[in-house]
Amino acid sequence: MTTIGVTDLRNNLFKMLEACIKYNESINVSTKNGNSSYYK
């Protein structure tokens, strides 16, 4: 599972989504208000 901050995710959104699909990897987004996960 990849953990990334929301600002970094915004800067690299398409790259992160492509990697998520290509490697069947989940993305965990950390924010100051808590965390959120995207599972493919």
mmCIF entry with sequence, helices, sheets and N, C-alpha, C, O atoms, coordinates in Angstrom:
data_MODEL
# 
_entry.id   MODEL 
# 
_entity.id                         1 
_entity.type                       polymer 
_entity.pdbx_number_of_molecules   1 
# 
_entity_poly.entity_id                      1 
_entity_poly.type                           'polypeptide(L)' 
_entity_poly.nstd_linkage                   no 
_entity_poly.nstd_monomer                   no 
_entity_poly.pdbx_seq_one_letter_code       MTTIGVTDLRNNLFKMLEACIKYNESINVSTKNGNSSYYK 
_entity_poly.pdbx_seq_one_letter_code_can   MTTIGVTDLRNNLFKMLEACIKYNESINVSTKNGNSSYYK 
_entity_poly.pdbx_strand_id                 A 
# 
loop_
_entity_poly_seq.entity_id 
_entity_poly_seq.num 
_entity_poly_seq.mon_id 
_entity_poly_seq.hetero 
1 1  MET n 
1 2  THR n 
1 3  THR n 
1 4  ILE n 
1 5  GLY n 
1 6  VAL n 
1 7  THR n 
1 8  ASP n 
1 9  LEU n 
1 10 ARG n 
1 11 ASN n 
1 12 ASN n 
1 13 LEU n 
1 14 PHE n 
1 15 LYS n 
1 16 MET n 
1 17 LEU n 
1 18 GLU n 
1 19 ALA n 
1 20 CYS n 
1 21 ILE n 
1 22 LYS n 
1 23 TYR n 
1 24 ASN n 
1 25 GLU n 
1 26 SER n 
1 27 ILE n 
1 28 ASN n 
1 29 VAL n 
1 30 SER n 
1 31 THR n 
1 32 LYS n 
1 33 ASN n 
1 34 GLY n 
1 35 ASN n 
1 36 SER n 
1 37 SER n 
1 38 TYR n 
1 39 TYR n 
1 40 LYS n 
# 
_struct_asym.id          A 
_struct_asym.entity_id   1 
# 
loop_
_struct_conf.conf_type_id 
_struct_conf.id 
_struct_conf.pdbx_PDB_helix_id 
_struct_conf.beg_label_comp_id 
_struct_conf.beg_label_asym_id 
_struct_conf.beg_label_seq_id 
_struct_conf.pdbx_beg_PDB_ins_code 
_struct_conf.end_label_comp_id 
_struct_conf.end_label_asym_id 
_struct_conf.end_label_seq_id 
_struct_conf.pdbx_end_PDB_ins_code 
_struct_conf.beg_auth_comp_id 
_struct_conf.beg_auth_asym_id 
_struct_conf.beg_auth_seq_id 
_struct_conf.end_auth_comp_id 
_struct_conf.end_auth_asym_id 
_struct_conf.end_auth_seq_id 
_struct_conf.pdbx_PDB_helix_class 
_struct_conf.details 
_struct_conf.pdbx_PDB_helix_length 
HELX_P HELX_P1 AA1 VAL A 6  ? ASN A 11 ? VAL A 6  ASN A 11 1 ? 6  
HELX_P HELX_P2 AA2 LEU A 13 ? TYR A 23 ? LEU A 13 TYR A 23 1 ? 11 
# 
_struct_conf_type.id          HELX_P 
_struct_conf_type.criteria    ? 
_struct_conf_type.reference   ? 
# 
_struct_sheet.id               AA1 
_struct_sheet.type             ? 
_struct_sheet.number_strands   3 
_struct_sheet.details          ? 
# 
loop_
_struct_sheet_order.sheet_id 
_struct_sheet_order.range_id_1 
_struct_sheet_order.range_id_2 
_struct_sheet_order.offset 
_struct_sheet_order.sense 
AA1 1 2 ? parallel      
AA1 2 3 ? anti-parallel 
# 
loop_
_struct_sheet_range.sheet_id 
_struct_sheet_range.id 
_struct_sheet_range.beg_label_comp_id 
_struct_sheet_range.beg_label_asym_id 
_struct_sheet_range.beg_label_seq_id 
_struct_sheet_range.pdbx_beg_PDB_ins_code 
_struct_sheet_range.end_label_comp_id 
_struct_sheet_range.end_label_asym_id 
_struct_sheet_range.end_label_seq_id 
_struct_sheet_range.pdbx_end_PDB_ins_code 
_struct_sheet_range.beg_auth_comp_id 
_struct_sheet_range.beg_auth_asym_id 
_struct_sheet_range.beg_auth_seq_id 
_struct_sheet_range.end_auth_comp_id 
_struct_sheet_range.end_auth_asym_id 
_struct_sheet_range.end_auth_seq_id 
AA1 1 THR A 2  ? GLY A 5  ? THR A 2  GLY A 5  
AA1 2 ILE A 27 ? THR A 31 ? ILE A 27 THR A 31 
AA1 3 GLY A 34 ? TYR A 38 ? GLY A 34 TYR A 38 
# 
loop_
_atom_site.group_PDB 
_atom_site.id 
_atom_site.type_symbol 
_atom_site.label_atom_id 
_atom_site.label_alt_id 
_atom_site.label_comp_id 
_atom_site.label_asym_id 
_atom_site.label_entity_id 
_atom_site.label_seq_id 
_atom_site.pdbx_PDB_ins_code 
_atom_site.Cartn_x 
_atom_site.Cartn_y 
_atom_site.Cartn_z 
_atom_site.occupancy 
_atom_site.B_iso_or_equiv 
_atom_site.pdbx_formal_charge 
_atom_site.auth_seq_id 
_atom_site.auth_comp_id 
_atom_site.auth_asym_id 
_atom_site.auth_atom_id 
_atom_site.pdbx_PDB_model_num 
ATOM 1   N N  . MET A 1 1  ? 0.846   -1.175 0.000   1.00 0.00 ? 1  MET A N  1 
ATOM 2   C CA . MET A 1 1  ? 0.000   0.000  0.000   1.00 0.00 ? 1  MET A CA 1 
ATOM 3   C C  . MET A 1 1  ? 0.889   1.235  0.000   1.00 0.00 ? 1  MET A C  1 
ATOM 4   O O  . MET A 1 1  ? 1.864   1.317  0.748   1.00 0.00 ? 1  MET A O  1 
ATOM 5   N N  . THR A 1 2  ? 0.545   2.176  -0.835  1.00 0.00 ? 2  THR A N  1 
ATOM 6   C CA . THR A 1 2  ? 1.268   3.439  -0.915  1.00 0.00 ? 2  THR A CA 1 
ATOM 7   C C  . THR A 1 2  ? 0.560   4.474  -0.053  1.00 0.00 ? 2  THR A C  1 
ATOM 8   O O  . THR A 1 2  ? -0.657  4.630  -0.151  1.00 0.00 ? 2  THR A O  1 
ATOM 9   N N  . THR A 1 3  ? 1.305   5.184  0.789   1.00 0.00 ? 3  THR A N  1 
ATOM 10  C CA . THR A 1 3  ? 0.754   6.269  1.590   1.00 0.00 ? 3  THR A CA 1 
ATOM 11  C C  . THR A 1 3  ? 1.309   7.574  1.053   1.00 0.00 ? 3  THR A C  1 
ATOM 12  O O  . THR A 1 3  ? 2.515   7.715  0.854   1.00 0.00 ? 3  THR A O  1 
ATOM 13  N N  . ILE A 1 4  ? 0.412   8.530  0.819   1.00 0.00 ? 4  ILE A N  1 
ATOM 14  C CA . ILE A 1 4  ? 0.811   9.807  0.220   1.00 0.00 ? 4  ILE A CA 1 
ATOM 15  C C  . ILE A 1 4  ? -0.037  10.918 0.824   1.00 0.00 ? 4  ILE A C  1 
ATOM 16  O O  . ILE A 1 4  ? -1.202  10.709 1.162   1.00 0.00 ? 4  ILE A O  1 
ATOM 17  N N  . GLY A 1 5  ? 0.549   12.088 0.954   1.00 0.00 ? 5  GLY A N  1 
ATOM 18  C CA . GLY A 1 5  ? -0.188  13.251 1.434   1.00 0.00 ? 5  GLY A CA 1 
ATOM 19  C C  . GLY A 1 5  ? -1.091  13.791 0.341   1.00 0.00 ? 5  GLY A C  1 
ATOM 20  O O  . GLY A 1 5  ? -0.833  13.582 -0.845  1.00 0.00 ? 5  GLY A O  1 
ATOM 21  N N  . VAL A 1 6  ? -2.139  14.477 0.733   1.00 0.00 ? 6  VAL A N  1 
ATOM 22  C CA . VAL A 1 6  ? -3.129  14.955 -0.225  1.00 0.00 ? 6  VAL A CA 1 
ATOM 23  C C  . VAL A 1 6  ? -2.518  15.963 -1.215  1.00 0.00 ? 6  VAL A C  1 
ATOM 24  O O  . VAL A 1 6  ? -2.901  15.969 -2.385  1.00 0.00 ? 6  VAL A O  1 
ATOM 25  N N  . THR A 1 7  ? -1.591  16.804 -0.779  1.00 0.00 ? 7  THR A N  1 
ATOM 26  C CA . THR A 1 7  ? -0.956  17.764 -1.670  1.00 0.00 ? 7  THR A CA 1 
ATOM 27  C C  . THR A 1 7  ? -0.127  17.051 -2.729  1.00 0.00 ? 7  THR A C  1 
ATOM 28  O O  . THR A 1 7  ? -0.181  17.405 -3.907  1.00 0.00 ? 7  THR A O  1 
ATOM 29  N N  . ASP A 1 8  ? 0.638   16.049 -2.313  1.00 0.00 ? 8  ASP A N  1 
ATOM 30  C CA . ASP A 1 8  ? 1.431   15.276 -3.274  1.00 0.00 ? 8  ASP A CA 1 
ATOM 31  C C  . ASP A 1 8  ? 0.527   14.508 -4.232  1.00 0.00 ? 8  ASP A C  1 
ATOM 32  O O  . ASP A 1 8  ? 0.844   14.382 -5.415  1.00 0.00 ? 8  ASP A O  1 
ATOM 33  N N  . LEU A 1 9  ? -0.583  14.000 -3.736  1.00 0.00 ? 9  LEU A N  1 
ATOM 34  C CA . LEU A 1 9  ? -1.524  13.287 -4.604  1.00 0.00 ? 9  LEU A CA 1 
ATOM 35  C C  . LEU A 1 9  ? -2.079  14.221 -5.675  1.00 0.00 ? 9  LEU A C  1 
ATOM 36  O O  . LEU A 1 9  ? -2.167  13.842 -6.843  1.00 0.00 ? 9  LEU A O  1 
ATOM 37  N N  . ARG A 1 10 ? -2.451  15.433 -5.286  1.00 0.00 ? 10 ARG A N  1 
ATOM 38  C CA . ARG A 1 10 ? -2.963  16.394 -6.260  1.00 0.00 ? 10 ARG A CA 1 
ATOM 39  C C  . ARG A 1 10 ? -1.928  16.705 -7.334  1.00 0.00 ? 10 ARG A C  1 
ATOM 40  O O  . ARG A 1 10 ? -2.272  16.860 -8.506  1.00 0.00 ? 10 ARG A O  1 
ATOM 41  N N  . ASN A 1 11 ? -0.668  16.797 -6.940  1.00 0.00 ? 11 ASN A N  1 
ATOM 42  C CA . ASN A 1 11 ? 0.395   17.113 -7.903  1.00 0.00 ? 11 ASN A CA 1 
ATOM 43  C C  . ASN A 1 11 ? 0.691   15.954 -8.840  1.00 0.00 ? 11 ASN A C  1 
ATOM 44  O O  . ASN A 1 11 ? 1.184   16.174 -9.947  1.00 0.00 ? 11 ASN A O  1 
ATOM 45  N N  . ASN A 1 12 ? 0.402   14.721 -8.423  1.00 0.00 ? 12 ASN A N  1 
ATOM 46  C CA . ASN A 1 12 ? 0.759   13.531 -9.198  1.00 0.00 ? 12 ASN A CA 1 
ATOM 47  C C  . ASN A 1 12 ? -0.439  12.610 -9.414  1.00 0.00 ? 12 ASN A C  1 
ATOM 48  O O  . ASN A 1 12 ? -0.263  11.394 -9.490  1.00 0.00 ? 12 ASN A O  1 
ATOM 49  N N  . LEU A 1 13 ? -1.631  13.146 -9.513  1.00 0.00 ? 13 LEU A N  1 
ATOM 50  C CA . LEU A 1 13 ? -2.846  12.334 -9.522  1.00 0.00 ? 13 LEU A CA 1 
ATOM 51  C C  . LEU A 1 13 ? -2.846  11.280 -10.617 1.00 0.00 ? 13 LEU A C  1 
ATOM 52  O O  . LEU A 1 13 ? -3.054  10.102 -10.325 1.00 0.00 ? 13 LEU A O  1 
ATOM 53  N N  . PHE A 1 14 ? -2.621  11.661 -11.856 1.00 0.00 ? 14 PHE A N  1 
ATOM 54  C CA . PHE A 1 14 ? -2.706  10.691 -12.953 1.00 0.00 ? 14 PHE A CA 1 
ATOM 55  C C  . PHE A 1 14 ? -1.593  9.653  -12.866 1.00 0.00 ? 14 PHE A C  1 
ATOM 56  O O  . PHE A 1 14 ? -1.821  8.476  -13.147 1.00 0.00 ? 14 PHE A O  1 
ATOM 57  N N  . LYS A 1 15 ? -0.402  10.075 -12.482 1.00 0.00 ? 15 LYS A N  1 
ATOM 58  C CA . LYS A 1 15 ? 0.713   9.147  -12.310 1.00 0.00 ? 15 LYS A CA 1 
ATOM 59  C C  . LYS A 1 15 ? 0.395   8.123  -11.212 1.00 0.00 ? 15 LYS A C  1 
ATOM 60  O O  . LYS A 1 15 ? 0.663   6.933  -11.380 1.00 0.00 ? 15 LYS A O  1 
ATOM 61  N N  . MET A 1 16 ? -0.169  8.575  -10.104 1.00 0.00 ? 16 MET A N  1 
ATOM 62  C CA . MET A 1 16 ? -0.504  7.674  -9.000  1.00 0.00 ? 16 MET A CA 1 
ATOM 63  C C  . MET A 1 16 ? -1.619  6.703  -9.392  1.00 0.00 ? 16 MET A C  1 
ATOM 64  O O  . MET A 1 16 ? -1.548  5.522  -9.054  1.00 0.00 ? 16 MET A O  1 
ATOM 65  N N  . LEU A 1 17 ? -2.645  7.182  -10.100 1.00 0.00 ? 17 LEU A N  1 
ATOM 66  C CA . LEU A 1 17 ? -3.730  6.299  -10.525 1.00 0.00 ? 17 LEU A CA 1 
ATOM 67  C C  . LEU A 1 17 ? -3.246  5.261  -11.524 1.00 0.00 ? 17 LEU A C  1 
ATOM 68  O O  . LEU A 1 17 ? -3.656  4.102  -11.462 1.00 0.00 ? 17 LEU A O  1 
ATOM 69  N N  . GLU A 1 18 ? -2.377  5.665  -12.444 1.00 0.00 ? 18 GLU A N  1 
ATOM 70  C CA . GLU A 1 18 ? -1.826  4.712  -13.407 1.00 0.00 ? 18 GLU A CA 1 
ATOM 71  C C  . GLU A 1 18 ? -1.006  3.640  -12.693 1.00 0.00 ? 18 GLU A C  1 
ATOM 72  O O  . GLU A 1 18 ? -1.098  2.461  -13.038 1.00 0.00 ? 18 GLU A O  1 
ATOM 73  N N  . ALA A 1 19 ? -0.208  4.034  -11.707 1.00 0.00 ? 19 ALA A N  1 
ATOM 74  C CA . ALA A 1 19 ? 0.590   3.074  -10.948 1.00 0.00 ? 19 ALA A CA 1 
ATOM 75  C C  . ALA A 1 19 ? -0.315  2.137  -10.150 1.00 0.00 ? 19 ALA A C  1 
ATOM 76  O O  . ALA A 1 19 ? -0.036  0.944  -10.033 1.00 0.00 ? 19 ALA A O  1 
ATOM 77  N N  . CYS A 1 20 ? -1.389  2.681  -9.607  1.00 0.00 ? 20 CYS A N  1 
ATOM 78  C CA . CYS A 1 20 ? -2.345  1.879  -8.845  1.00 0.00 ? 20 CYS A CA 1 
ATOM 79  C C  . CYS A 1 20 ? -2.947  0.790  -9.724  1.00 0.00 ? 20 CYS A C  1 
ATOM 80  O O  . CYS A 1 20 ? -3.068  -0.359 -9.300  1.00 0.00 ? 20 CYS A O  1 
ATOM 81  N N  . ILE A 1 21 ? -3.319  1.145  -10.927 1.00 0.00 ? 21 ILE A N  1 
ATOM 82  C CA . ILE A 1 21 ? -3.913  0.187  -11.860 1.00 0.00 ? 21 ILE A CA 1 
ATOM 83  C C  . ILE A 1 21 ? -2.870  -0.810 -12.359 1.00 0.00 ? 21 ILE A C  1 
ATOM 84  O O  . ILE A 1 21 ? -3.125  -2.013 -12.392 1.00 0.00 ? 21 ILE A O  1 
ATOM 85  N N  . LYS A 1 22 ? -1.700  -0.312 -12.744 1.00 0.00 ? 22 LYS A N  1 
ATOM 86  C CA . LYS A 1 22 ? -0.666  -1.166 -13.327 1.00 0.00 ? 22 LYS A CA 1 
ATOM 87  C C  . LYS A 1 22 ? -0.151  -2.209 -12.341 1.00 0.00 ? 22 LYS A C  1 
ATOM 88  O O  . LYS A 1 22 ? 0.050   -3.364 -12.716 1.00 0.00 ? 22 LYS A O  1 
ATOM 89  N N  . TYR A 1 23 ? 0.062   -1.821 -11.095 1.00 0.00 ? 23 TYR A N  1 
ATOM 90  C CA . TYR A 1 23 ? 0.657   -2.715 -10.111 1.00 0.00 ? 23 TYR A CA 1 
ATOM 91  C C  . TYR A 1 23 ? -0.357  -3.280 -9.119  1.00 0.00 ? 23 TYR A C  1 
ATOM 92  O O  . TYR A 1 23 ? 0.020   -3.960 -8.164  1.00 0.00 ? 23 TYR A O  1 
ATOM 93  N N  . ASN A 1 24 ? -1.657  -2.999 -9.343  1.00 0.00 ? 24 ASN A N  1 
ATOM 94  C CA . ASN A 1 24 ? -2.724  -3.482 -8.463  1.00 0.00 ? 24 ASN A CA 1 
ATOM 95  C C  . ASN A 1 24 ? -2.432  -3.101 -7.009  1.00 0.00 ? 24 ASN A C  1 
ATOM 96  O O  . ASN A 1 24 ? -2.548  -3.921 -6.097  1.00 0.00 ? 24 ASN A O  1 
ATOM 97  N N  . GLU A 1 25 ? -2.055  -1.854 -6.822  1.00 0.00 ? 25 GLU A N  1 
ATOM 98  C CA . GLU A 1 25 ? -1.642  -1.322 -5.530  1.00 0.00 ? 25 GLU A CA 1 
ATOM 99  C C  . GLU A 1 25 ? -2.719  -0.378 -5.004  1.00 0.00 ? 25 GLU A C  1 
ATOM 100 O O  . GLU A 1 25 ? -3.348  0.341  -5.780  1.00 0.00 ? 25 GLU A O  1 
ATOM 101 N N  . SER A 1 26 ? -2.931  -0.379 -3.699  1.00 0.00 ? 26 SER A N  1 
ATOM 102 C CA . SER A 1 26 ? -3.891  0.557  -3.114  1.00 0.00 ? 26 SER A CA 1 
ATOM 103 C C  . SER A 1 26 ? -3.167  1.845  -2.720  1.00 0.00 ? 26 SER A C  1 
ATOM 104 O O  . SER A 1 26 ? -1.950  1.856  -2.535  1.00 0.00 ? 26 SER A O  1 
ATOM 105 N N  . ILE A 1 27 ? -3.931  2.923  -2.597  1.00 0.00 ? 27 ILE A N  1 
ATOM 106 C CA . ILE A 1 27 ? -3.380  4.226  -2.234  1.00 0.00 ? 27 ILE A CA 1 
ATOM 107 C C  . ILE A 1 27 ? -4.044  4.690  -0.950  1.00 0.00 ? 27 ILE A C  1 
ATOM 108 O O  . ILE A 1 27 ? -5.271  4.735  -0.861  1.00 0.00 ? 27 ILE A O  1 
ATOM 109 N N  . ASN A 1 28 ? -3.243  5.033  0.037   1.00 0.00 ? 28 ASN A N  1 
ATOM 110 C CA . ASN A 1 28 ? -3.740  5.586  1.290   1.00 0.00 ? 28 ASN A CA 1 
ATOM 111 C C  . ASN A 1 28 ? -3.373  7.070  1.308   1.00 0.00 ? 28 ASN A C  1 
ATOM 112 O O  . ASN A 1 28 ? -2.196  7.422  1.228   1.00 0.00 ? 28 ASN A O  1 
ATOM 113 N N  . VAL A 1 29 ? -4.384  7.939  1.414   1.00 0.00 ? 29 VAL A N  1 
ATOM 114 C CA . VAL A 1 29 ? -4.161  9.384  1.392   1.00 0.00 ? 29 VAL A CA 1 
ATOM 115 C C  . VAL A 1 29 ? -4.281  9.914  2.812   1.00 0.00 ? 29 VAL A C  1 
ATOM 116 O O  . VAL A 1 29 ? -5.307  9.734  3.468   1.00 0.00 ? 29 VAL A O  1 
ATOM 117 N N  . SER A 1 30 ? -3.217  10.572 3.283   1.00 0.00 ? 30 SER A N  1 
ATOM 118 C CA . SER A 1 30 ? -3.243  11.147 4.625   1.00 0.00 ? 30 SER A CA 1 
ATOM 119 C C  . SER A 1 30 ? -3.501  12.649 4.545   1.00 0.00 ? 30 SER A C  1 
ATOM 120 O O  . SER A 1 30 ? -2.916  13.353 3.721   1.00 0.00 ? 30 SER A O  1 
ATOM 121 N N  . THR A 1 31 ? -4.387  13.123 5.418   1.00 0.00 ? 31 THR A N  1 
ATOM 122 C CA . THR A 1 31 ? -4.707  14.544 5.492   1.00 0.00 ? 31 THR A CA 1 
ATOM 123 C C  . THR A 1 31 ? -4.613  14.984 6.944   1.00 0.00 ? 31 THR A C  1 
ATOM 124 O O  . THR A 1 31 ? -4.459  14.153 7.839   1.00 0.00 ? 31 THR A O  1 
ATOM 125 N N  . LYS A 1 32 ? -4.702  16.269 7.179   1.00 0.00 ? 32 LYS A N  1 
ATOM 126 C CA . LYS A 1 32 ? -4.658  16.757 8.559   1.00 0.00 ? 32 LYS A CA 1 
ATOM 127 C C  . LYS A 1 32 ? -5.920  16.356 9.334   1.00 0.00 ? 32 LYS A C  1 
ATOM 128 O O  . LYS A 1 32 ? -5.920  16.379 10.565  1.00 0.00 ? 32 LYS A O  1 
ATOM 129 N N  . ASN A 1 33 ? -6.991  15.988 8.625   1.00 0.00 ? 33 ASN A N  1 
ATOM 130 C CA . ASN A 1 33 ? -8.243  15.589 9.280   1.00 0.00 ? 33 ASN A CA 1 
ATOM 131 C C  . ASN A 1 33 ? -8.396  14.082 9.416   1.00 0.00 ? 33 ASN A C  1 
ATOM 132 O O  . ASN A 1 33 ? -9.372  13.619 10.007  1.00 0.00 ? 33 ASN A O  1 
ATOM 133 N N  . GLY A 1 34 ? -7.460  13.309 8.886   1.00 0.00 ? 34 GLY A N  1 
ATOM 134 C CA . GLY A 1 34 ? -7.555  11.863 8.964   1.00 0.00 ? 34 GLY A CA 1 
ATOM 135 C C  . GLY A 1 34 ? -7.041  11.223 7.685   1.00 0.00 ? 34 GLY A C  1 
ATOM 136 O O  . GLY A 1 34 ? -6.390  11.878 6.871   1.00 0.00 ? 34 GLY A O  1 
ATOM 137 N N  . ASN A 1 35 ? -7.334  9.954  7.517   1.00 0.00 ? 35 ASN A N  1 
ATOM 138 C CA . ASN A 1 35 ? -6.838  9.202  6.366   1.00 0.00 ? 35 ASN A CA 1 
ATOM 139 C C  . ASN A 1 35 ? -8.004  8.648  5.562   1.00 0.00 ? 35 ASN A C  1 
ATOM 140 O O  . ASN A 1 35 ? -9.106  8.451  6.075   1.00 0.00 ? 35 ASN A O  1 
ATOM 141 N N  . SER A 1 36 ? -7.727  8.404  4.291   1.00 0.00 ? 36 SER A N  1 
ATOM 142 C CA . SER A 1 36 ? -8.702  7.806  3.392   1.00 0.00 ? 36 SER A CA 1 
ATOM 143 C C  . SER A 1 36 ? -7.965  6.811  2.512   1.00 0.00 ? 36 SER A C  1 
ATOM 144 O O  . SER A 1 36 ? -6.806  7.040  2.164   1.00 0.00 ? 36 SER A O  1 
ATOM 145 N N  . SER A 1 37 ? -8.608  5.717  2.146   1.00 0.00 ? 37 SER A N  1 
ATOM 146 C CA . SER A 1 37 ? -7.968  4.714  1.325   1.00 0.00 ? 37 SER A CA 1 
ATOM 147 C C  . SER A 1 37 ? -8.765  4.477  0.067   1.00 0.00 ? 37 SER A C  1 
ATOM 148 O O  . SER A 1 37 ? -9.994  4.535  0.079   1.00 0.00 ? 37 SER A O  1 
ATOM 149 N N  . TYR A 1 38 ? -8.061  4.208  -1.028  1.00 0.00 ? 38 TYR A N  1 
ATOM 150 C CA . TYR A 1 38 ? -8.675  3.819  -2.284  1.00 0.00 ? 38 TYR A CA 1 
ATOM 151 C C  . TYR A 1 38 ? -8.177  2.422  -2.586  1.00 0.00 ? 38 TYR A C  1 
ATOM 152 O O  . TYR A 1 38 ? -6.973  2.197  -2.700  1.00 0.00 ? 38 TYR A O  1 
ATOM 153 N N  . TYR A 1 39 ? -9.095  1.486  -2.716  1.00 0.00 ? 39 TYR A N  1 
ATOM 154 C CA . TYR A 1 39 ? -8.737  0.114  -3.041  1.00 0.00 ? 39 TYR A CA 1 
ATOM 155 C C  . TYR A 1 39 ? -9.321  -0.221 -4.387  1.00 0.00 ? 39 TYR A C  1 
ATOM 156 O O  . TYR A 1 39 ? -10.503 0.002  -4.647  1.00 0.00 ? 39 TYR A O  1 
ATOM 157 N N  . LYS A 1 40 ? -8.486  -0.754 -5.231  1.00 0.00 ? 40 LYS A N  1 
ATOM 158 C CA . LYS A 1 40 ? -8.930  -1.150 -6.563  1.00 0.00 ? 40 LYS A CA 1 
ATOM 159 C C  . LYS A 1 40 ? -9.665  -2.462 -6.477  1.00 0.00 ? 40 LYS A C  1 
ATOM 160 O O  . LYS A 1 40 ? -10.126 -2.979 -7.495  1.00 0.00 ? 40 LYS A O  1 
# 
